[in-house]
Amino acid sequence: MKKKSAYNILKDSGHENIVEVIVKKNYFLEEHSHDFDVDIVIISGQLEIVTDFTSNLLVPGSRFKLKKNTIHTEKTGKNDVCFLSARPA
């Protein structure tokens, strides 16, 4: 997915603070949460996000939302992952 397209998806949803995040391949982030609602769009690579309820495999073009304070893990695959993330202003 093109970065501009991902940016427009988040911008059209009313987000103002949009940042690019790059996570290295074969990375695992233990259980954690964020103090803000998560809204991301994957540009390249694969990212698996696991909550108590489900496992979500995100690929380029995938959009993922997660309510703040939701405990989850994150795992990348064999390639780096690039995504845009809406952050609080």
C-alpha positions as a Markdown table, in Angstrom:
| # | Residue | x | y | z |
|---|---|---|---|---|
| 1 | Met | 0.0 | 0.0 | 0.0 |
| 2 | Lys | 1.2 | 3.5 | -0.8 |
| 3 | Lys | 2.0 | 5.7 | 2.3 |
| 4 | Lys | -0.1 | 8.5 | 0.9 |
| 5 | Ser | -3.2 | 6.2 | 0.7 |
| 6 | Ala | -2.7 | 5.0 | 4.2 |
| 7 | Tyr | -2.3 | 8.6 | 5.4 |
| 8 | Asn | -5.5 | 9.6 | 3.7 |
| 9 | Ile | -7.4 | 6.8 | 5.3 |
| 10 | Leu | -6.4 | 8.0 | 8.8 |
| 11 | Lys | -6.7 | 11.7 | 8.0 |
| 12 | Asp | -10.3 | 11.2 | 6.5 |
| 13 | Ser | -11.2 | 9.6 | 9.9 |
| 14 | Gly | -10.4 | 12.8 | 11.7 |
| 15 | His | -6.9 | 12.0 | 12.9 |
| 16 | Glu | -4.4 | 14.9 | 12.9 |
| 17 | Asn | -1.3 | 13.4 | 14.5 |
| 18 | Ile | -0.2 | 10.5 | 12.2 |
| 19 | Val | 3.3 | 8.9 | 12.6 |
| 20 | Glu | 5.2 | 6.4 | 10.6 |
| 21 | Val | 6.4 | 3.3 | 12.6 |
| 22 | Ile | 9.0 | 0.8 | 11.4 |
| 23 | Val | 9.4 | -2.5 | 13.4 |
| 24 | Lys | 12.2 | -4.8 | 12.6 |
| 25 | Lys | 11.7 | -8.4 | 11.4 |
| 26 | Asn | 11.2 | -11.3 | 13.8 |
| 27 | Tyr | 10.3 | -8.9 | 16.6 |
| 28 | Phe | 8.1 | -9.8 | 19.5 |
| 29 | Leu | 6.6 | -7.3 | 22.0 |
| 30 | Glu | 5.3 | -8.8 | 25.2 |
| 31 | Glu | 1.9 | -8.1 | 26.6 |
| 32 | His | 1.3 | -4.3 | 26.9 |
| 33 | Ser | -1.3 | -1.7 | 26.4 |
| 34 | His | -1.6 | 1.9 | 25.1 |
| 35 | Asp | -3.2 | 4.8 | 26.9 |
| 36 | Phe | -4.9 | 5.9 | 23.7 |
| 37 | Asp | -7.1 | 4.2 | 21.1 |
| 38 | Val | -5.0 | 2.5 | 18.4 |
| 39 | Asp | -5.7 | 3.1 | 14.7 |
| 40 | Ile | -3.1 | 1.9 | 12.2 |
| 41 | Val | -2.8 | 1.1 | 8.5 |
| 42 | Ile | -0.1 | -1.4 | 7.4 |
| 43 | Ile | 2.1 | -0.2 | 4.5 |
| 44 | Ser | 4.5 | -3.1 | 4.2 |
| 45 | Gly | 5.3 | -6.4 | 5.9 |
| 46 | Gln | 3.1 | -8.4 | 8.3 |
| 47 | Leu | 2.1 | -7.7 | 11.9 |
| 48 | Glu | 0.3 | -10.1 | 14.2 |
| 49 | Ile | -1.6 | -8.6 | 17.1 |
| 50 | Val | -3.0 | -11.0 | 19.7 |
| 51 | Thr | -5.6 | -10.0 | 22.3 |
| 52 | Asp | -7.4 | -12.2 | 24.8 |
| 53 | Phe | -10.1 | -12.6 | 22.2 |
| 54 | Thr | -8.4 | -13.0 | 18.9 |
| 55 | Ser | -5.3 | -13.2 | 16.7 |
| 56 | Asn | -5.2 | -10.6 | 13.9 |
| 57 | Leu | -2.7 | -11.0 | 11.0 |
| 58 | Leu | -2.3 | -7.7 | 9.3 |
| 59 | Val | -0.9 | -7.3 | 5.8 |
| 60 | Pro | -0.4 | -4.3 | 3.5 |
| 61 | Gly | -3.6 | -2.4 | 3.3 |
| 62 | Ser | -5.0 | -3.8 | 6.6 |
| 63 | Arg | -6.5 | -1.3 | 9.0 |
| 64 | Phe | -6.6 | -2.2 | 12.7 |
| 65 | Lys | -8.3 | -0.4 | 15.6 |
| 66 | Leu | -7.9 | -1.3 | 19.3 |
| 67 | Lys | -9.5 | 0.4 | 22.3 |
| 68 | Lys | -7.1 | 2.0 | 24.8 |
| 69 | Asn | -5.8 | -0.1 | 27.7 |
| 70 | Thr | -6.5 | -3.4 | 25.7 |
| 71 | Ile | -3.7 | -5.9 | 26.6 |
| 72 | His | -2.1 | -7.3 | 23.5 |
| 73 | Thr | 1.1 | -8.7 | 22.0 |
| 74 | Glu | 2.7 | -7.8 | 18.7 |
| 75 | Lys | 4.8 | -10.0 | 16.4 |
| 76 | Thr | 6.4 | -9.3 | 13.1 |
| 77 | Gly | 7.3 | -11.9 | 10.4 |
| 78 | Lys | 10.4 | -12.4 | 8.3 |
| 79 | Asn | 10.4 | -8.8 | 7.0 |
| 80 | Asp | 10.4 | -5.4 | 8.6 |
| 81 | Val | 6.9 | -3.9 | 9.1 |
| 82 | Cys | 6.0 | -0.3 | 8.2 |
| 83 | Phe | 2.7 | 1.2 | 9.3 |
| 84 | Leu | 1.1 | 4.6 | 9.9 |
| 85 | Ser | -0.4 | 5.1 | 13.4 |
| 86 | Ala | -2.8 | 7.8 | 14.6 |
| 87 | Arg | -1.6 | 9.2 | 17.9 |
| 88 | Pro | -3.2 | 11.7 | 20.3 |
| 89 | Ala | -2.7 | 15.3 | 19.5 |
